[in-house]
Amino acid sequence: MKYLHQSLRAGFIAAALFAAASASALDSVKFMIPANPGGGWDQTGRSLSASMQKAGVVKNVQLDNKGGAGGTIGLAQFINTAKGDGNAIMVGGMVMVGGIILNKSAVNLGMVTPLARLTGEYEVLVVPANSPIKTLKDLVDKIKADPGSVSWGGGSAGGTDHILAGMILGAVGVDPAKVNYIAYAGGGEAQAAILGGHVTVGVSGYGEFAGQIKAGKFRALALSSDKRLAGIDVPTMKELGVNVELANWRGVFGAPGISDAQKKELIAALDTTVKSPAWREVLTKNDWIDVYLAGDAFGKYVDEENKRIGDILGKLNLKK
């Protein structure tokens, strides 16, 4: 028994030393958020950095917002300034894949280090509470009568929001190339445009608009999920007769040229964070789906997404 207690005590000490070493391994992390404040990438970056601190894997965080061109402006800055920096992380996702293709960007995700896919999120269509459009059918009728009269407010051109708008037009028998899409560099700008009646309909991840929906400022018309989501009283597009389903994903990338040891250190920090109570709370609060996929498996997924999104943009005539 004495030796068991000694063994247990030694184990606890070793665990404590390991935890301390892990926490001090990342003294600070610099986050590049390639969008203006208020949107999904901003939410992801700020939530992840706070969760990493609460999980004890990083002491200090620094966040830099650099929006525009589907995230490619921030991506270019990240590539140019963070090379070899094992303490640099960039937020990105499906929107950036589309933005790179649509903008024929000189920089791409092959130039950075894939770390992990974090979350998945379904899209929601919203209108201001005082809009004459009460249902998805009202919106579809307006699209069919005059597609140009329906302006869509969402994130960057070629991103998930833009793709969804084009898919909806195609599903109701209208040429997707006729989508009147207005891109905003950040979620805050998009929300202001919707509230001000500057666009007919807003489209984004549900979590981004959840606050305004719950406050009664936005009317949610439909979700892009395959079935109704628990705790969310919003019908799906499919159940309302529009055969469209789409989920957005977001993840994080390391700097170009980091070593295998630096990459492993960052992924280990993320592994710990996504299992923490703080991150589980973030997922629940934002109605985000846990789709965690790390390292080389995530890198392969990004390569597959490049082809998939490119094919979608081509079919919807959204590629320049």
LUMLO-502694 format. One record per residue (C-alpha): x, y, z; residue number from 1. Coordinates in pm, 1 decimal, padded with zeros to 6 digits. Layout:
BEGIN
+----------+----------+----------+-----+
:       px :       py :       pz :   n :
+----------+----------+----------+-----+
:        X :        Y :        Z : NUM :
...
+----------+----------+----------+-----+
//
This chain:
BEGIN
+----------+----------+----------+-----+
:       px :       py :       pz :   n :
+----------+----------+----------+-----+
:  00000.0 :  00000.0 :  00000.0 :   1 :
:  00287.4 :  00234.8 :  00088.2 :   2 :
:  00443.0 :  00176.0 : -00252.5 :   3 :
:  00103.2 :  00226.3 : -00421.4 :   4 :
:  00064.8 :  00564.6 : -00251.0 :   5 :
:  00420.4 :  00656.9 : -00353.4 :   6 :
:  00349.4 :  00546.7 : -00708.2 :   7 :
:  00024.7 :  00744.3 : -00721.7 :   8 :
:  00198.0 :  01049.4 : -00574.2 :   9 :
:  00475.4 :  01022.5 : -00832.9 :  10 :
:  00211.2 :  00990.5 : -01104.5 :  11 :
:  00028.0 :  01301.7 : -00986.8 :  12 :
:  00354.1 :  01496.5 : -00976.1 :  13 :
:  00446.9 :  01380.4 : -01326.8 :  14 :
:  00100.3 :  01476.3 : -01456.3 :  15 :
:  00127.3 :  01817.8 : -01293.8 :  16 :
:  00471.2 :  01873.9 : -01444.2 :  17 :
:  00342.1 :  01764.1 : -01786.5 :  18 :
:  00044.6 :  02000.1 : -01762.0 :  19 :
:  00273.2 :  02284.6 : -01657.4 :  20 :
:  00508.5 :  02210.1 : -01945.7 :  21 :
:  00216.1 :  02200.4 : -02189.3 :  22 :
:  00080.4 :  02529.8 : -02061.5 :  23 :
:  00417.4 :  02703.4 : -02081.6 :  24 :
:  00495.9 :  02551.2 : -02422.7 :  25 :
:  00274.4 :  02817.4 : -02583.4 :  26 :
:  00353.0 :  03133.9 : -02396.2 :  27 :
:  00157.3 :  03335.4 : -02652.1 :  28 :
: -00038.6 :  03286.1 : -02974.2 :  29 :
: -00104.4 :  03543.3 : -03244.7 :  30 :
: -00436.8 :  03491.2 : -03422.7 :  31 :
: -00495.3 :  03619.5 : -03773.9 :  32 :
: -00869.8 :  03661.2 : -03830.4 :  33 :
: -00906.0 :  03732.4 : -04205.4 :  34 :
: -01240.6 :  03912.5 : -04168.3 :  35 :
: -01378.9 :  04221.4 : -04002.4 :  36 :
: -01526.0 :  04190.8 : -03649.3 :  37 :
: -01868.4 :  04036.4 : -03596.2 :  38 :
: -01870.3 :  03741.0 : -03834.3 :  39 :
: -01820.6 :  03367.4 : -03808.6 :  40 :
: -01441.4 :  03369.8 : -03837.3 :  41 :
: -01423.5 :  03645.4 : -03577.2 :  42 :
: -01649.1 :  03444.9 : -03343.0 :  43 :
: -01438.9 :  03134.4 : -03401.8 :  44 :
: -01105.6 :  03306.8 : -03342.4 :  45 :
: -01215.0 :  03485.5 : -03027.9 :  46 :
: -01393.9 :  03181.4 : -02885.7 :  47 :
: -01103.1 :  02948.6 : -02961.6 :  48 :
: -00840.7 :  03182.6 : -02815.4 :  49 :
: -01043.8 :  03227.7 : -02496.4 :  50 :
: -01095.2 :  02850.8 : -02468.2 :  51 :
: -00722.9 :  02787.1 : -02515.1 :  52 :
: -00648.6 :  03022.6 : -02228.0 :  53 :
: -00911.5 :  02860.2 : -02005.9 :  54 :
: -00774.5 :  02515.1 : -02094.2 :  55 :
: -00429.3 :  02631.6 : -01985.0 :  56 :
: -00251.6 :  02563.7 : -02314.5 :  57 :
: -00162.5 :  02927.1 : -02383.9 :  58 :
: -00097.5 :  03222.4 : -02154.7 :  59 :
: -00144.9 :  03521.7 : -02382.2 :  60 :
: -00328.9 :  03576.7 : -02710.1 :  61 :
: -00320.3 :  03853.8 : -02965.8 :  62 :
: -00589.0 :  03893.9 : -03232.6 :  63 :
: -00557.4 :  04079.5 : -03562.6 :  64 :
: -00859.8 :  04134.7 : -03791.1 :  65 :
: -00782.6 :  04185.3 : -04160.2 :  66 :
: -01094.6 :  04147.0 : -04374.8 :  67 :
: -01165.6 :  04151.9 : -04746.6 :  68 :
: -01164.4 :  03945.1 : -05067.8 :  69 :
: -01294.6 :  03624.5 : -04914.6 :  70 :
: -01020.4 :  03621.1 : -04653.4 :  71 :
: -00739.1 :  03635.9 : -04908.8 :  72 :
: -00611.5 :  03975.4 : -04787.9 :  73 :
: -00560.6 :  03835.2 : -04438.5 :  74 :
: -00419.6 :  03513.7 : -04587.6 :  75 :
: -00161.9 :  03710.4 : -04787.4 :  76 :
: -00056.1 :  03905.7 : -04479.3 :  77 :
: -00029.9 :  03585.0 : -04276.6 :  78 :
:  00188.5 :  03419.8 : -04541.7 :  79 :
:  00413.2 :  03724.1 : -04575.9 :  80 :
:  00463.3 :  03802.2 : -04206.9 :  81 :
:  00433.6 :  03476.0 : -04011.5 :  82 :
:  00670.5 :  03241.5 : -04197.2 :  83 :
:  00827.5 :  02992.7 : -03955.7 :  84 :
:  00637.1 :  03133.7 : -03657.0 :  85 :
:  00522.4 :  02844.0 : -03440.0 :  86 :
:  00301.7 :  03075.8 : -03235.6 :  87 :
:  00088.5 :  03203.8 : -03525.0 :  88 :
: -00258.6 :  03071.4 : -03608.6 :  89 :
: -00497.5 :  03178.3 : -03884.9 :  90 :
: -00872.0 :  03112.6 : -03887.0 :  91 :
: -01020.9 :  03001.5 : -04219.4 :  92 :
: -01268.6 :  02767.2 : -04378.2 :  93 :
: -01499.5 :  02688.8 : -04665.5 :  94 :
: -01554.1 :  03057.7 : -04739.7 :  95 :
: -01181.9 :  03108.9 : -04797.6 :  96 :
: -01165.4 :  02813.1 : -05036.6 :  97 :
: -01433.0 :  02979.7 : -05250.4 :  98 :
: -01279.5 :  03325.0 : -05214.4 :  99 :
: -00941.7 :  03201.5 : -05339.3 : 100 :
: -01101.3 :  03045.0 : -05646.7 : 101 :
: -01336.9 :  03332.2 : -05727.3 : 102 :
: -01075.8 :  03605.5 : -05678.2 : 103 :
: -00809.2 :  03406.7 : -05866.4 : 104 :
: -00591.6 :  03475.6 : -05565.9 : 105 :
: -00212.8 :  03468.3 : -05589.2 : 106 :
: -00207.9 :  03304.6 : -05245.3 : 107 :
: -00380.6 :  02983.0 : -05143.9 : 108 :
: -00418.4 :  02737.6 : -04855.5 : 109 :
: -00140.9 :  02521.3 : -04995.0 : 110 :
:  00099.4 :  02790.1 : -04871.0 : 111 :
:  00005.3 :  02753.5 : -04503.0 : 112 :
:  00002.9 :  02460.0 : -04260.3 : 113 :
: -00332.6 :  02283.4 : -04204.1 : 114 :
: -00386.7 :  02231.4 : -03830.1 : 115 :
: -00748.7 :  02137.2 : -03767.5 : 116 :
: -01108.1 :  02157.2 : -03884.6 : 117 :
: -01307.8 :  02271.2 : -03583.1 : 118 :
: -01674.8 :  02338.1 : -03646.1 : 119 :
: -01958.1 :  02288.6 : -03889.8 : 120 :
: -02258.5 :  02517.0 : -03912.5 : 121 :
: -02578.4 :  02526.1 : -04113.3 : 122 :
: -02690.7 :  02843.5 : -04286.1 : 123 :
: -03004.6 :  03043.8 : -04214.6 : 124 :
: -03203.4 :  03288.4 : -04428.6 : 125 :
: -03329.9 :  03597.3 : -04246.2 : 126 :
: -03525.2 :  03912.2 : -04320.8 : 127 :
: -03585.1 :  04216.4 : -04099.7 : 128 :
: -03881.1 :  04177.7 : -03864.7 : 129 :
: -04073.6 :  04445.0 : -04060.8 : 130 :
: -04013.6 :  04281.4 : -04400.4 : 131 :
: -04318.9 :  04204.2 : -04617.4 : 132 :
: -04155.0 :  03865.1 : -04680.9 : 133 :
: -04302.9 :  03637.3 : -04415.9 : 134 :
: -04209.3 :  03290.7 : -04544.0 : 135 :
: -03965.2 :  03110.8 : -04769.6 : 136 :
: -04247.7 :  03078.5 : -05023.3 : 137 :
: -04281.7 :  03457.3 : -05032.4 : 138 :
: -03909.9 :  03483.3 : -05106.8 : 139 :
: -03923.5 :  03214.0 : -05377.0 : 140 :
: -04221.1 :  03383.0 : -05544.4 : 141 :
: -04027.5 :  03710.5 : -05556.3 : 142 :
: -03719.7 :  03536.0 : -05697.0 : 143 :
: -03922.3 :  03370.0 : -05972.1 : 144 :
: -04097.6 :  03695.9 : -06063.7 : 145 :
: -03776.4 :  03900.6 : -06079.8 : 146 :
: -03452.2 :  03747.1 : -05948.0 : 147 :
: -03270.0 :  04080.5 : -05972.9 : 148 :
: -03517.7 :  04241.8 : -05732.6 : 149 :
: -03397.8 :  04012.3 : -05451.9 : 150 :
: -03067.9 :  04129.6 : -05307.3 : 151 :
: -02880.4 :  03882.5 : -05088.2 : 152 :
: -02654.0 :  04012.2 : -04811.3 : 153 :
: -02384.0 :  03782.5 : -04681.5 : 154 :
: -02013.4 :  03716.9 : -04648.1 : 155 :
: -01742.6 :  03720.9 : -04909.1 : 156 :
: -01805.0 :  03653.4 : -05277.7 : 157 :
: -01764.1 :  03285.7 : -05359.4 : 158 :
: -01813.9 :  03182.9 : -04997.1 : 159 :
: -02076.6 :  02961.4 : -04837.1 : 160 :
: -02341.8 :  03235.0 : -04827.9 : 161 :
: -02293.8 :  03317.7 : -05196.6 : 162 :
: -02296.4 :  02950.6 : -05294.0 : 163 :
: -02616.5 :  02890.9 : -05097.7 : 164 :
: -02793.8 :  03182.5 : -05267.6 : 165 :
: -02696.9 :  03041.9 : -05607.8 : 166 :
: -02807.9 :  02691.5 : -05509.3 : 167 :
: -03148.8 :  02823.7 : -05402.3 : 168 :
: -03199.6 :  02999.6 : -05734.8 : 169 :
: -03105.0 :  02682.6 : -05919.4 : 170 :
: -03336.9 :  02470.1 : -05703.8 : 171 :
: -03638.9 :  02688.8 : -05787.1 : 172 :
: -03567.9 :  02690.6 : -06160.8 : 173 :
: -03387.3 :  03023.8 : -06195.6 : 174 :
: -03043.5 :  03071.3 : -06352.4 : 175 :
: -02797.2 :  03094.7 : -06058.2 : 176 :
: -02596.6 :  03352.5 : -06253.6 : 177 :
: -02885.4 :  03595.0 : -06193.3 : 178 :
: -02826.6 :  03601.9 : -05817.0 : 179 :
: -02802.1 :  03962.5 : -05695.1 : 180 :
: -02543.7 :  03902.7 : -05424.4 : 181 :
: -02389.1 :  04176.4 : -05210.1 : 182 :
: -02076.1 :  04071.6 : -05022.0 : 183 :
: -01972.8 :  04215.7 : -04686.3 : 184 :
: -01628.0 :  04182.0 : -04529.0 : 185 :
: -01767.7 :  04120.4 : -04179.0 : 186 :
: -02078.8 :  03994.1 : -04002.9 : 187 :
: -02135.0 :  04330.1 : -03833.6 : 188 :
: -02161.4 :  04507.9 : -04169.1 : 189 :
: -02396.5 :  04243.4 : -04305.6 : 190 :
: -02626.3 :  04265.4 : -04001.5 : 191 :
: -02641.6 :  04644.5 : -04028.1 : 192 :
: -02736.4 :  04618.4 : -04396.7 : 193 :
: -03012.9 :  04366.9 : -04322.0 : 194 :
: -03152.8 :  04565.2 : -04030.0 : 195 :
: -03145.0 :  04882.0 : -04238.4 : 196 :
: -03337.0 :  04720.7 : -04523.8 : 197 :
: -03047.6 :  04768.9 : -04765.3 : 198 :
: -03077.8 :  04405.3 : -04877.6 : 199 :
: -03385.0 :  04186.8 : -04922.7 : 200 :
: -03257.8 :  03881.2 : -04740.3 : 201 :
: -02957.0 :  03794.7 : -04525.9 : 202 :
: -02772.8 :  03464.9 : -04533.0 : 203 :
: -02514.0 :  03334.9 : -04287.3 : 204 :
: -02438.9 :  03066.7 : -04032.6 : 205 :
: -02716.4 :  03037.1 : -03773.8 : 206 :
: -02487.2 :  03127.8 : -03484.5 : 207 :
: -02398.7 :  03461.4 : -03642.5 : 208 :
: -02763.6 :  03573.0 : -03656.6 : 209 :
: -02894.8 :  03384.6 : -03351.7 : 210 :
: -02886.9 :  03688.9 : -03122.6 : 211 :
: -03087.5 :  03905.2 : -03362.9 : 212 :
: -03333.6 :  03621.7 : -03428.9 : 213 :
: -03391.8 :  03562.0 : -03057.4 : 214 :
: -03426.3 :  03937.0 : -03000.1 : 215 :
: -03702.0 :  03950.8 : -03261.9 : 216 :
: -03509.9 :  04182.4 : -03495.4 : 217 :
: -03467.0 :  03917.3 : -03765.2 : 218 :
: -03728.7 :  03672.5 : -03892.4 : 219 :
: -03571.9 :  03335.9 : -03975.3 : 220 :
: -03720.9 :  03186.0 : -04292.1 : 221 :
: -03537.8 :  02853.4 : -04321.4 : 222 :
: -03226.0 :  02652.9 : -04237.4 : 223 :
: -02997.6 :  02471.0 : -04482.9 : 224 :
: -02984.8 :  02158.6 : -04264.0 : 225 :
: -03105.6 :  01813.6 : -04364.2 : 226 :
: -03341.8 :  01803.7 : -04066.0 : 227 :
: -03463.1 :  02039.1 : -03792.7 : 228 :
: -03204.2 :  02123.9 : -03530.3 : 229 :
: -03274.6 :  02061.8 : -03162.5 : 230 :
: -03373.4 :  02375.7 : -02977.8 : 231 :
: -03410.8 :  02584.5 : -03295.0 : 232 :
: -03766.9 :  02650.3 : -03409.9 : 233 :
: -03682.9 :  02713.5 : -03774.8 : 234 :
: -03796.8 :  02487.7 : -04063.0 : 235 :
: -03552.9 :  02344.3 : -04314.9 : 236 :
: -03551.2 :  02446.4 : -04680.3 : 237 :
: -03614.2 :  02085.9 : -04776.3 : 238 :
: -03932.4 :  02056.9 : -04571.9 : 239 :
: -04055.1 :  02380.1 : -04733.5 : 240 :
: -04004.7 :  02240.7 : -05082.3 : 241 :
: -03663.0 :  02385.9 : -05173.9 : 242 :
: -03426.7 :  02090.1 : -05216.1 : 243 :
: -03107.4 :  02250.0 : -05084.1 : 244 :
: -02873.2 :  02140.6 : -04805.1 : 245 :
: -02538.9 :  02300.0 : -04718.0 : 246 :
: -02309.3 :  02312.8 : -04415.0 : 247 :
: -02021.6 :  02554.0 : -04363.6 : 248 :
: -01696.4 :  02451.8 : -04190.9 : 249 :
: -01428.3 :  02652.1 : -04011.8 : 250 :
: -01080.5 :  02558.5 : -03901.2 : 251 :
: -00733.9 :  02686.2 : -03822.4 : 252 :
: -00401.0 :  02692.4 : -04003.0 : 253 :
: -00041.4 :  02737.0 : -03892.2 : 254 :
:  00218.1 :  02958.5 : -04055.1 : 255 :
:  00416.8 :  02859.1 : -04364.1 : 256 :
:  00744.6 :  02680.4 : -04305.4 : 257 :
:  00696.0 :  02572.0 : -03945.5 : 258 :
:  00876.8 :  02259.2 : -03828.9 : 259 :
:  00709.6 :  01925.4 : -03756.0 : 260 :
:  00775.0 :  01986.8 : -03386.4 : 261 :
:  00602.9 :  02326.4 : -03399.3 : 262 :
:  00308.6 :  02175.4 : -03587.4 : 263 :
:  00273.0 :  01893.0 : -03333.2 : 264 :
:  00287.6 :  02143.0 : -03048.1 : 265 :
:  00003.8 :  02349.7 : -03194.9 : 266 :
: -00209.8 :  02044.0 : -03269.3 : 267 :
: -00151.1 :  01910.8 : -02915.6 : 268 :
: -00275.7 :  02244.5 : -02779.4 : 269 :
: -00583.8 :  02223.1 : -03001.3 : 270 :
: -00646.2 :  01858.3 : -02901.8 : 271 :
: -00654.5 :  01963.3 : -02537.1 : 272 :
: -00870.3 :  02268.3 : -02606.1 : 273 :
: -01145.1 :  02091.5 : -02802.6 : 274 :
: -01190.5 :  01843.5 : -02517.6 : 275 :
: -01220.9 :  02119.1 : -02257.7 : 276 :
: -01547.9 :  02227.6 : -02089.9 : 277 :
: -01488.0 :  02582.5 : -02215.8 : 278 :
: -01491.3 :  02473.9 : -02581.8 : 279 :
: -01789.1 :  02239.8 : -02533.8 : 280 :
: -01977.2 :  02538.4 : -02393.7 : 281 :
: -01883.9 :  02743.6 : -02701.4 : 282 :
: -02020.2 :  02473.9 : -02933.7 : 283 :
: -02350.0 :  02457.1 : -02744.7 : 284 :
: -02390.5 :  02833.7 : -02718.7 : 285 :
: -02337.1 :  02890.2 : -03092.1 : 286 :
: -02516.1 :  02576.4 : -03217.2 : 287 :
: -02192.3 :  02468.1 : -03386.2 : 288 :
: -02137.5 :  02107.1 : -03488.9 : 289 :
: -01819.1 :  01937.4 : -03365.7 : 290 :
: -01632.9 :  01819.1 : -03677.8 : 291 :
: -01281.4 :  01814.4 : -03532.7 : 292 :
: -01023.4 :  01675.1 : -03773.5 : 293 :
: -00654.3 :  01744.3 : -03719.6 : 294 :
: -00319.3 :  01725.3 : -03895.3 : 295 :
: -00263.9 :  01543.8 : -04225.2 : 296 :
: -00625.0 :  01420.4 : -04239.1 : 297 :
: -00739.1 :  01784.0 : -04234.0 : 298 :
: -00483.0 :  01871.3 : -04502.9 : 299 :
: -00630.0 :  01601.3 : -04728.1 : 300 :
: -00980.7 :  01731.9 : -04656.7 : 301 :
: -00877.3 :  02085.1 : -04763.3 : 302 :
: -00740.7 :  01949.0 : -05092.2 : 303 :
: -01074.0 :  01771.6 : -05154.9 : 304 :
: -01265.1 :  02090.5 : -05071.5 : 305 :
: -01067.2 :  02287.3 : -05330.0 : 306 :
: -01197.9 :  02056.4 : -05601.2 : 307 :
: -01552.2 :  02031.9 : -05463.2 : 308 :
: -01603.4 :  02408.1 : -05422.4 : 309 :
: -01443.3 :  02475.4 : -05759.6 : 310 :
: -01691.2 :  02236.5 : -05923.5 : 311 :
: -01987.5 :  02400.8 : -05743.8 : 312 :
: -01882.0 :  02752.4 : -05843.5 : 313 :
: -01840.6 :  02635.4 : -06201.3 : 314 :
: -02188.2 :  02475.9 : -06214.2 : 315 :
: -02344.7 :  02787.1 : -06064.1 : 316 :
: -02162.6 :  03015.1 : -06310.6 : 317 :
: -02008.9 :  03198.5 : -06015.4 : 318 :
: -01646.0 :  03151.1 : -06124.4 : 319 :
: -01490.1 :  03448.8 : -06299.2 : 320 :
+----------+----------+----------+-----+
//
